[in-house]
Amino acid sequence: MKLLAVICIYFTLKRGTDASSIYNIDDSGGLGKRFDGIGGLSGGSATSKLLKAYLLQQRNEVLDILFKPNFAASLQVLKVEIGGDSESSDATEASHMHNSWDENYNRGYEWWMMAEAKKRNPSIKLYGLPWNFPGWIGNGTQNPYNDVNVLATYIRKWVQGARDVHNLTIDYIGVWNERDCNTTYIKRLRQELDEHGFPHVGIVAGDNGAWGIENDIQTDPDLASAVDVIGVHYPRKATPVAAVKTGKLLWASEDYSAFNNEKGGGLWARVLNENYVDRYLTSTIAWNLIDSYYEGLTWDRDSLMTARQPWSGNYIVESPIWMSGHTTQFTEIGWNYLNHGSGVGRLAMGGTYVSLVSPDTKELSIIIETMTLNHSLCTREVRCSPRPVGPQTVTLHIGGSFADVSQLNVWYSKLSFDSKQSVYFKQLDPLKVTQGMASFSVGLDEMYSLTTLNTGHKGDFGPPPPAKSFPLPYLEDFDGYPEHAEPLLLAQQNGAFEVISTDSGNVMRQMVTEMPIVWCQTNFDHYTATMDVIGSADWSDIYIETEVRVGRVNGTNSIYIAARINNTGCTYFNASGIFFFIFPGKRSYSVSSDIERLHMYSEGAAPHLSQYGWNKMSLLTKGSRAVGYINEQVVFNLTVAAQPNSGFVAVGTDVFGIADFDNLKLASSMAEADQVKGKSNRYYHSLPEVHDQNWR
């Protein structure tokens, strides 16, 4: 048992000794800043992509673990990406306006995610931020601020669509993730929101890796009036005095970004306390919320938990979930921190503590962490401050509104880095408080919540189903989806692929017709090809078949299918693999080892191609051989390079433009593919909970 006997004769303890110090917990001198919540970020590269594909039971379990109050992570803020049709780290999220004349507020899955979060926690705060923008915003440039009126209208329509279509109230809007923060635009956005009935929507300025906007706020009264929050990413140094003087809310609007093992949990525990102890930041938001993207994409498991196997139902509740709960289950947005030195500070032997009180000063929660440096390493090339940590005795002197408290409920976690199992969110015996004094010992890599609340709960659904490989054979006919839905298991890397109803039934269409305003810092000229991946990074021998056609209006030049793709994300254009292109307008084909067709295997005429009609493409890879078919006729049979020897399957286009795909079939061999007949054999199609439930 971690708790020691109450120390009544406490004057014998000396502050600053090696093993014991006294910490005052007292609101008599006033309160600190308002607490604005702990949250997670869905987006910044389609990080929640696969979650919607889970069957109802496991999907609801995961959502409860993330958002249900007093259950697990109990998150208080949900930040989402406002899609812009281009790559933003791992994948692409669709815009609500591919073109200036086009509006649709059911694309993607962030609307669904926000609705599910609100269903579980009506008090959760919602926050939207763009990474990319559709090309028409820049009018042929890579500058979203080309016309601030156009951009302000575009963002306001997203806020309005959330309200009118999904009954969602957006609480905060950011400017442009980790890019130039244009002050003229911020002021115009404030005006646009106010004029259309959204004065309650706060603007978060900055959302960058460095401070700076505070200097503009101090010299521009109109900007100061427009901005509600200064958001900074991955803060590790003291907050500038100028930022504090603005009087604005100060947030770590993106933080964490760590592999979600025990070290990731240690970092998250440390950050949640240090961001207020050292930097006076009142909200911290983790990138990213959940790893629901294919294993093998970039930023693997950089998340609070993992759920990337909808076909098996498997998910993993990782340590950062429980580190979150130590704060979120025992606070609410609107509580206040106590002052530094009266409930907030550093422990004598390393670690930190914060105390928060309810608005009526009837409830108190104290969160303590003792994460060692090597077990809580900072990420994003920002060094953590050194902090030796040792075992110690913590003695609390509780006064003010809580002088009569007789006991505190205790929740405890210990992250283990040896053969012992970690302890997550375990309720211990209450800590007795006598004459305002309580004492207990703390070890290394531990986290405690001491609280007057009785509401803590370690939510648990038991073991999820076991993990399985992606199911083969696989057929997707795109039937059964509502129009403009994004197919559940295809993860777009560039461009926007959505289901469209046509005279021949539902098809998947690549919708983007001009280059978006690109977030990824690279040569924009490379961002002309679109890509939609599926499957496993370990696939080597694979058969791919699909029917394709080029649009008659705004059509692309070429359509490809590909295997063994070894690169995705912001540098997807560097991908190697086996890329099979057809050019219906030229009635030709090519095979290359890269998406830009710089290294050709073969090319030639394909007179049997239909220019605007449907063409069936097939690609078989087996060992060192690749065989390609157009309309069931062999067009190449060749030897391919030994590397890459495995990778994802993809479909896409050589340049932006309309292209349709239907009846996508994947199998380990042609013989296996021939066994798949008729309707889609999606893993959820034959089960009682049919996939239509995923669109609730």
N, C-alpha and C positions, 0 to 999 in steps of 0.2 A: 504494500500500500504506500502510495506516494505521500499521503498526508501525515503530518506530525501532530503531536499534541499541541494544544493551544498554549501559547506563551503569555502568561498573565503579567509576570514581572518583567516587562520588556525593557526597562531602562538599563538592564545589564548588557543589552546588545549595543554594539558600537557600529555606527554607519561607516561603510567602506571597508570593513574587515573582509578577509578573503572569502569567508563562507556565508556571510549574512549581512543584509542591509534592510532598512525600513523604508517603505514607500508609502507616502501619503496618498489617500484616495478621498478627495474632499472637494465639494462644489461650493464651499463657503466664499471663496474668492471669485466666484463667477464661473462661466462656462467657456469652453473653447469653441471651435468652429462647428457648424452644422455638418452632420454626416450625410453624404449624398449617395451612398450605396456601392456595393461590389457587383461587378457584372462580367459578361462575356460577350465576345464579338463573333457574330455569325457572318462570315464574308471575309473580304480582303483576300479572296481567292476561292470562293465557292466551297467553303470548308464544311458546310452542312449538307452537301449535295446528296449523299446516299441515305440520309436519315429518313427522308420521306418515303423511301422504298421499303422500309421495314414493315412487316406485318403489324397489325394493330396492337397486339399485346406488348411486344418488345418496344415498339415505337412509343407507346404511352409510358412504359417503364422508364425509358431514357429521358423523356420529357419531364416526368415527375422528378427524376434524380436531379435534373438541371434547375427546374423552376418551382416545384411545389414548396410552399413555405413550411418551415419546421420539419423538413424531411431529409434532405441531403445537402446539395450545394445551395439551394434556396436563393438563387440569384435575384438581385434587386434591380438590375439594369440589363437590358438587352440592346446591344448596338448591332446594326445590320448594314451591309453594303447596299448602296443604291446602284444597281447594276448599270454597266456602261458598254456592254458588248465586246469587251476586250480583256485580255489576260491581266490578272492582278496578283499573281504569285503561284497558285496551284491550278487555277482554272478561271473560267469566265462566267460572270453573271449577266443575265439579259437586262437590257434597258426597258423601261415602260414606254419609251418612245424611240423606236428604231429610226424613225423619220419625223419631221416636224408635223406631218399630217396624221401621224399614227399614235394612238394611245391605247394601252392595254395594261390593266392593273391586276392581271392574274398570271403574268409570266413569272417563271422562277419559283422560288419556295420561301423567300423571306417574308412575304405576306402571311403564308401559312405558319411559319415559325413564330412570328409576332403574335398571331392569333392564339396559337397553342400556349405561348408563354402567358398571355393575358388571361386565358381560360383558367390557368392554374394560380396565377397571382395577379389579380386585378390592379394591384398597386405598382406593378413593375413599370419602370420608366423605359420608354422606347426612344431610340436615338439612331438617326440615319446619316450616312456619310458616303459620298461618291469616291471611287478610285479612278474610273474612266468615264468618258462621255461619248455618246454617239457622234459621228463625224460632223453632222449638220450643225451641231452647237458651235463648232469652230469655224464654219463657213470656209472649209478648205485649209484651215490652219490647225496647228496642234495647240491652240490657245483657247481654253474654255471661256476666258474672259473677253473674247473678241467682241462680244456684245453682251454686257452684263444684264440687260433687260431680258434677252433670250434665255440666259442661264438661270436667272432668278425665277422666270416663269416655269422653266423645266423642273426645277426643284420644288417650287410651290405646288405644281401639279402632282408630284409624287406624294407630298403631304396630304393634298386634297383627295387623291385616289385612295390613300390608306383610310381616310375617314369615310368617304362616300361609298366605297366598294366593300371595305372590310370592317367598318365600324371601329377603326383603330385611331387612337389619339397619339400623334407623334409629339414627344416632349422636347426633343432636341434635334438640331440639324447642324452638321459640320460643313466645312467649306470644300476642301480637296485634300484627300489623305496624303500627308507627307510631301506636299508640293506647295508652290507659291500661294500665299494667302493674300488675295487681292482685296485691299480695304474698300475700294470703290464698290466692288461687288457685294461685300458684306453689308454695306449700308443700303444698297439697292435691294438685297434680299430681305433685310428687315422691313423695308417699306412694302415690298411685295407681300410678305406674310401678313403684315398688319392690315393692308388694304383688302385682303381676301378673307379676313376673319380668323387669322391664326396668330394673334398677339401673344398667346401663351407659349408658342414654340420658341424655345431658347436657342440662340446661336452659339455654337462652340467654335471659337476661333483658334487657329493654330493647327491642332491635330498633326503636329510635326515633331521631329526628333530634337528640336532645340527651342528654347525660349526666344522671344523677340517681339511678338505682337503686343506685348505689354507696353513697349516704348511708344508705339503708334497710338495705343489707347490713351496714354497719358497726355498726348499732344493734340488729340482730335476728339473734341467733345461728342460729335455725331457718331463716331466709331464707338466711343465709350458707351453711348446710349444703345447702340445696336448689339453689342456683344454681352452675353450673359456669363459665359464660361471661357476660361483659357485652358485649353487642353494640350498636354505635352506627352510625348511618347518616350517610354523607357527612361524616366528621370532617375539619375543616380547621384546628382549633386544637389546642393542647397538651392532652393527656389530663390530667384533674384528678388531683391528688395522691391524693385520696381513693379514686379508682378503682384506682390502682396499689397502694395500701395494702391493698386487699381480698385481694390475692394471686390473684384470679381471672384466667382467660384474658381478654384484651382483644382484641376483633375489630372490624374494619370489616365488619359483617355485611350491609351493603348499601352499594355505592359505584359510582363510574363514571357511569352514566346519561348518556352522551354520544353524539352522532351519530357513527357508526363510520367516519368518514373519517380523514384523517391527524391532524387535531386531536384526534379521539377517541382515536386510538392514542397520541398524545403525552400526553394526560391520564392514560390507563391506565398507561403506562410510569412516569410521574411518581408517581402514587398508590401503585403497588406498592412503590416504595422509600420514599417519604416517610411512609407510614403506620407504618413501623417507625423510620425515622431521627428523625422529629419527634414520634411519638405512641406508640411502643412497642406497636403493634398487630400481632399475629402472624398474622392471617388477613385476607384481603381478598376479598370476594365481589362480583362485578359484577352489577348489574341493567342489562340482562338478558342472559341466556345467548345467545339467538339471536333475530333478527327473523324468526320464522316466523308472522307475522300479516299480514293484507292491507295492502298499500300504501294509504294514505289513512286508516287508523286513527290514533289519537293515538300519540305517542312513536315516530314513524317512525325506523327504523334506530338506535334506542337500544340497541345490542347489540354483542356481540363479533364476530358475523358475520351474514350475511343469507341466508335460504333460504325464500323466500315464493312460489315458483312450482312447486308439485309437478306441475302439468300439463305444464310444459316440462322439468323436471329441473334448471333453472338455479339456481345458488347462487353466492355471492360470499364468498371468504375475505378478510375485511377486516383492516386493520392491527392492531387489538387482539389478534387471534389470535396474531400473532408476538411482540407485546410480552409476552403471557402466557408464551409458550414460553421467553423469556429467563430467567425464574425457574423455571418448573415443570419444564422438561426437565433442570435441573441441581440439583434439590433433591428432597427427599421430606419428607412430614410426619414430624416427629420429629427432623429436623436441628435445629441450634441456630444462631442468629445469634451472631456475635462481639460483643464489647462495643463500645460507642461509643468512638471514639478508637483502637480496635485492630482495625478492620475495618468499622466503620459510621460514617457521618458525611456531611458536606457537602463538596463540592469547592471549592477556593479561588476559582475563577472561575465558580462556579455549577454546579448539578447535585448529584446524590447518589450514594453508593455503599453497598452492603451486602455483607457476607460471611457465608456460612453453611458449617457443617462437618457432616459425617456423624457419627452417634453414636460410631463407633469412631475418629473424628478422622483417618481416612485420606483423606477426600475433601474438597475445598475448592471452593467456587464464589463468584465475586465478580460482582455485577451493578452496572453503572454506567449512569446516564442523565443526559443533558444537555439536557432539553427546555426550550425557551424559553417564557416566560410566555404570549405571544400564540398559541403553537402547542400549548398544553396548558391551555386555559382551564377552570376548574372550573365545575361545573353546579349545578343546584338552588339557585340564588341564594346560594350560599356562595362568597365571594371566596377565591381562592387567595392565598397569601402572595406578595409580590413577590420575584422572584429573577432578577436579571440574570445572564445566562450568556454566557461568552465562550470562544473556543478556548483550549486549555490543554494542557500536558504533564502527564501523570499518572505519577508514579514510585511504585512499590509496594516497600515493604520487608517481605518475607515472612519470618516467623520462627516460633518455637514448633514445633508438630507438623509444620509444612510448611517448615521451614528447608532441607530437602534437595530440595525440588521444583526440577526443572531446566527445566520448561516448563509453560505453561498453554495449553490449547486455547481458541480465540477464536471467538465467534459475534457477528455484527455486524449492526445495522440502522441505517438513516438515513432519517428521514421528510423528504421533499422537498415544498416548498410553492411551487415555481416550475415551469418546464417540464421539469425533470429528473425521472426516475423514482425513486421511493423504492427503497431496498434493504431487503429483508426477510430476516432470519435467514440471513445468508451466513456460511459458515465461512471464516475467514482462516487464514493460516499461524500455527502456534503461536507464542506469545510466549516467547522464551527468558528464563530466569531465571538470573542468574550471581551467586553469593555472596549470594543472597537478594534481589537487586535486579532490577527490570524497569521499563522506561519506554516509554511510547507516547503519541502525541498524540490528542486527542479534539476533535471539532468540535461544531457546534450540532445539536440535535435528533437525537442519536445514542443508541444503546443497545448495551452490550457485555455479554457473558457470558464471563468468564474462568474456566476450570474444569479440574480434574484429571480429570474424567470424560471418557470417550470415546464417550458414548452419544447425543450430540445428532444430530438428524435433521430436515431440513426436508421434512415429508411433502407429497406432491404427487400428485394423480391426473390431472393434465393439465386442459385446459379443460373445464368442464361444458357441457352442451347450451345452445344459445342461448336467451335469454328469448323468451317468446311471451305474447300476450294470453290471458285466460281463454277457454277454448273454448266456442263457441256453435255450434249449439244444445246444450243440456245437459239431461239427464233423470236424476233421482235417484228410484229407487223404494224405497230403503232395504232391499232384499233383499240377502242375502249377508253382512250384519253380524251378529255375535253380539248377543244381547240385552243391553241397557243400554249398548251402544257409542254414542259420540258421532259423528254423521255427519261424514265427514272434511273437507268443505269449507264447512260451515255454522259460523259463528263467533258463538256466543251472546253477546249484550250484557247481557242480564238474564234470569234464569230458567235452567232446565236442560232441554235438549232431547236426548232419547236414544231409541234404537231399542227398540221394544217389540214382542213377538210377539203378534198377536191372531188371532181367527178368520179375519180377512180377509188375513192375512199380516203382514209387518213394516210398522210405521208409525213415524214420528217423533212422540214425545209430549212436550209441555211438562209437566214433572213437579211444579213447585213450586206449592204450594197456599196458602202464607201468606208475608207479607213476610219476607225474611231480615233478619238483623242486618247493616246496610249499612256498608261501609267508606268509600265515597266521601263526602266532607264536603259535604253538600248537604241540601236539604229532603227528608226521608224520604218525604213524601207523594207526591213525584213518582215514586217507585220502584215503582209498582204495575203498570206495563205490562211485558211481556216482549218481547224482540226477538232474532232470529237472522238475521245478515246473511250475504250471499254475493256474490261477483262482483267488480266493479270500481267504484271511486269515479268513474270516467270514463263510466260508462254513462248514456246519455240516452234514446235510443229503444230500448225493450225490451218484450218480451212475457213475462208471468209467468202461470203456470197451476199450480194445485195443488188437490187434493181435501182437504177439511177436515171435522172434526166435533168437536162439543163433548162433553165427558165427561158421562155421566149422573150420576155421583157426583163431587162436588167439581169440577164443570165450571166453566170460565171463562164470562164473559158474552158476549164477542165475540172473533172471530178476524179478523186483517187480513193483507193482503199489501200491499207498498209498493215504490215505485221512487223513484229520485233522492234517497235519504237522504243528508243532508249533515252529520250530526253523530252521533258514536258516543262510546263511553267513558263516563266518569263523568257526562257531561251529555247522554247519549243522548236523554233525555226532551225536550230542546230541539230535537230534529231536525225540520227541515223536509223536505218531499218531497211525494209523492202517496200518501196512506194510504187504502186501501179496506177498510172494516170491514163485516162481516155480524153480525147479532144474531139467531141462529136462534130463540131463545126468544121474541123479539118479532116475528119474521119481517119484519125491516127491514134497511136498509143505510145507510151514510153514507160520504162522501168528504171528506177534510179535507187541509189542507196541513201538519198537524202531528200527532204521535202522541197528544197530549192532546185532540184534537178541539176546540180553541178557535177555529179558523178553518175554517169549513165551506165546501166547494164545493157539496155536494148531499147530500140525505138523502131517504129515502122508504120505501115499503112494498115488501116482497119476498115475496109470498104463496107463491111456489113453493119457499121454503126449507124444508128438513127440520129439525125441532128437534133430534133426536139422531142422525139418519142422516148419510150423507156428502153434502156439497155441493161442487160444483166452482166455484172462483173463478178468474177470469181478469182480467188488467189489461194493457192495451196503452197505451204512451205513445209519442207520435210528435210531435216539435216542441211546439207549444202545445196539443195535444189529448191527452185521456185518455179511454179507453173501458173500461167495466167490464162483466163478464158474471157472472151467477150461473146455474149449471146450463145454460150455453150460451145464455142469453137476455140481451140487452143491457138493463142497468139504468141506465146513464148514458153520455153522450157529451158532453164538456164541454171548455171552454177552461181551462187552468191557468196559473198565474203563470209568468213568464219565469225566475224564480229560486226554488229552485235548478234549474239546467239539467242537472245530472248528479248521480250518486250511486249508492250501493249498492242492491241489492235486499234486502228483508227479509220475513220472516213473523213472526207473533207474536200476542199476545193483549192485550186492553185491561187486564185485571187478572190476578193470579195465579189459576191454576186449570187443570184438565186440558183439553188440546186435542190432537187428533191431526192429523197432516199426512201425505199420501202423494202419490206421483207428481208431484213438483215438476219443472216444466218451465220452462226459460228459453231464449229465442231472441231474435233481433234483429227478428223480425216474426212474425205469425201464420202466414204461408206457410212460413217456415222451421220453425216449431214443428210444423206438420202433417207434416213429413218425418220426425220422430222417432217411431218406432213401437216397440212392444214393450218389451224390457228396457232398463235404464239404459244410456246411452251414455257412462258415465263414461270419462274419458280413459285410465284404466288397465284398463277392463273387458275390452277386446279384445286386450290385450297378454299375452305369455307369463307375465309375473309378475302374476297376477291380484291384486286388492286384498285377497284373504283373507290374503296374506302380511303385510299390515300389522298383523295381529293376533297375530303370533307373540310 
